[in-house]
Amino acid sequence: MTESVPPLVSQLDITGVAKLSSGKVREIFRVGDKLLLVTTDRISAFDVILPDPIPWKGVVLTQMSRFWFEWLDREGIIPHHLITTRLQEFPEPLRRQTVLRGRSSLVMECRPLSIECVVRGYLAGSGWKDYRRSGTICGIRLPQGLPESAELPEPIFTPATKAVTGHDENISFEQAAEIVGRELAERVRNVSLEIYRRARDYARERGIIICDTKFEFGLHDGKLLLIDEMLTPDSSRFWPADQYQPGRPQPSFDKQYIRDYLETLGWDKKAPGPPLPAEVVHATTDRYLEAYRRLTGRELSWPTD
């Protein structure tokens, strides 16, 4: 009988395949001149990997990114690094590694840019904290008197550093230009804003507000590509449009639900992270699956092709 539920994957090694790195969520392997990205079910909060994996999470993130990359192909804004997520299209002997099914991406190897490309359409998270303190986000002056979760007059590009450990740091556009060069910084700013605007409009028609999101870019043979993941619950804040109400935090389809739970514990936000109750785990899975269903218009099934 074919299994209908993906196995939980917290860590993964593949015999005979070189692992390059193990991040908060992904395992990265080298396969010839390409990379294999395997999205586990690990979840982190406040930069700490929690002990309890979230069922379906790795499959949701991989398949949602696949959906958006295919959407990006149709939109024609910028090329991306994805080659395939289909197990039968992987090189041998990976095709026999059924644990990879649905949660793995074969991609072009790129040289990542050293900045995170964040676009904000609404006031939340660190942006809300910065605005309350200074009336600005990453040096961008915003109108006075905006409430929490307010929609901004226009989406803004608010880059951040890439932290190897600890938190990413919000930086100004000028600082980003110093890191990657002005021409490249202007290009990723323009592309990030264009992707966000189009994706925001698409999602809003399907009942989801994309509050903010993070993009990553890399260079492949001198060509700029969108890399990593795209518009997932791990890289974005997704809010249900029918429950949106400025002036307060919003319910969400992302891991903010787990952050909110952890904030009730008095945890010092240092490793090891606390265990998650079963009801919190199940509710998080439900939120990830619902985001996929709303955005794609279909239920997520496993195994996928």
C-alpha positions, -999 to 999 in steps of 0.1 A, spaced: 0 0 0 13 35 -9 18 57 21 -3 89 21 16 107 48 52 117 44 77 104 70 90 128 96 126 139 87 146 158 113 181 150 100 193 133 69 225 118 55 227 102 21 253 74 16 278 83 -11 266 119 -14 286 148 1 267 170 25 278 206 23 259 221 52 231 216 76 210 247 84 181 254 106 158 237 82 177 224 51 203 198 44 224 208 13 243 181 -7 265 183 -38 254 163 -68 279 167 -96 278 204 -105 244 209 -89 231 211 -54 204 190 -37 183 209 -11 164 187 13 139 205 34 134 188 68 106 191 92 127 210 117 113 243 129 132 271 145 120 300 166 141 329 179 171 313 161 168 281 181 159 247 165 131 233 185 131 196 195 98 187 179 95 184 141 63 196 123 47 169 101 43 179 64 64 210 69 93 201 46 69 189 19 48 221 22 79 244 19 93 225 -11 61 222 -30 50 258 -23 84 271 -36 79 249 -66 45 264 -72 59 300 -69 89 292 -91 66 279 -118 45 311 -113 76 332 -117 84 314 -150 50 326 -163 54 361 -149 88 364 -166 103 387 -139 136 369 -133 150 334 -137 156 311 -107 178 283 -97 153 254 -96 158 225 -120 133 200 -106 116 187 -75 105 155 -92 123 124 -78 123 105 -110 142 134 -127 170 133 -101 203 115 -110 208 79 -100 210 66 -73 189 94 -57 158 82 -74 157 52 -50 158 75 -20 121 77 -13 127 98 18 136 126 -6 102 125 -23 83 157 -22 108 176 1 138 179 -22 149 203 -49 177 199 -75 191 234 -82 219 252 -100 248 261 -77 250 299 -73 271 323 -54 246 338 -30 245 376 -24 255 386 11 222 403 19 187 393 26 161 411 4 131 418 25 100 435 12 74 448 36 38 457 27 25 460 63 38 470 97 48 439 117 77 421 134 110 440 136 96 466 112 69 475 137 94 477 165 117 500 145 88 522 135 76 526 171 111 536 181 121 559 153 93 563 128 115 546 102 124 511 89 159 507 76 162 544 72 129 548 53 107 575 69 71 564 72 39 584 79 33 592 115 5 575 135 4 541 117 -11 513 139 4 478 142 -3 457 111 -12 488 90 -8 485 53 20 508 41 13 534 14 37 515 -9 57 483 -3 93 490 9 126 473 4 143 467 38 175 447 34 192 428 61 226 412 67 229 374 66 239 362 101 258 330 103 247 328 139 222 349 158 197 374 142 199 390 108 204 427 112 182 453 94 204 477 73 198 506 51 198 505 13 231 524 13 247 498 35 234 470 12 249 489 -17 282 490 1 281 452 6 270 440 -29 276 471 -51 251 498 -60 241 484 -94 234 450 -80 216 464 -50 193 485 -72 185 455 -93 176 432 -65 155 460 -49 136 465 -81 131 428 -87 121 421 -51 95 449 -51 81 437 -85 78 401 -73 61 411 -41 36 434 -58 25 407 -82 24 379 -56 6 402 -31 -22 408 -57 -24 371 -66 -25 360 -30 -51 386 -19 -75 372 -45 -71 339 -28 -77 351 8 -42 356 19 -24 388 28 14 386 23 25 410 51 62 407 42 86 383 27 123 376 22 140 368 -11 175 356 -17 195 360 -49 227 345 -63 249 347 -93 253 317 -118 278 323 -146 274 360 -140 236 358 -142 213 370 -114 189 343 -102 163 340 -75 175 312 -51 166 294 -19 129 293 -12 101 316 -24 71 329 -6 67 301 19 54 303 55 90 302 67 101 332 46 69 352 47 41 363 70 8 351 56 -24 365 72 -60 354 65 -75 384 46 -110 378 61 -96 383 97 -74 413 90 -78 441 114 -52 469 118 -42 479 154 -33 444 167 -12 414 158 -28 392 131 -36 355 131 -12 338 106 -5 308 85 32 308 94 53 299 124 43 331 143 18 308 160 47 289 176 65 321 185 33 333 202 31 301 222 67 302 232 63 338 244 39 324 271 65 301 287 91 325 301 117 307 280 150 326 278 152 319 240 184 300 243 191 264 233 178 239 240 143 249 230 113 237 249 92 208 237 60 216 218 26 202 230 9 179 204 -19 204 199 6 232 190 24 208 165 -9 198 149 -22 233 147 10 244 130 8 216 104 -28 227 97 -17 263 91 10 253 67 -13 230 47 -41 256 46 -17 282 32 -7 258 5 -44 250 -3 -54 286 -5 -25 298 -26 -25 269 -51 -62 260 -51 -55 223 -44 -49 199 -15 -13 188 -9 -8 151 -13 22 127 -8 39 111 -25 43 138 -51 59 134 -85 
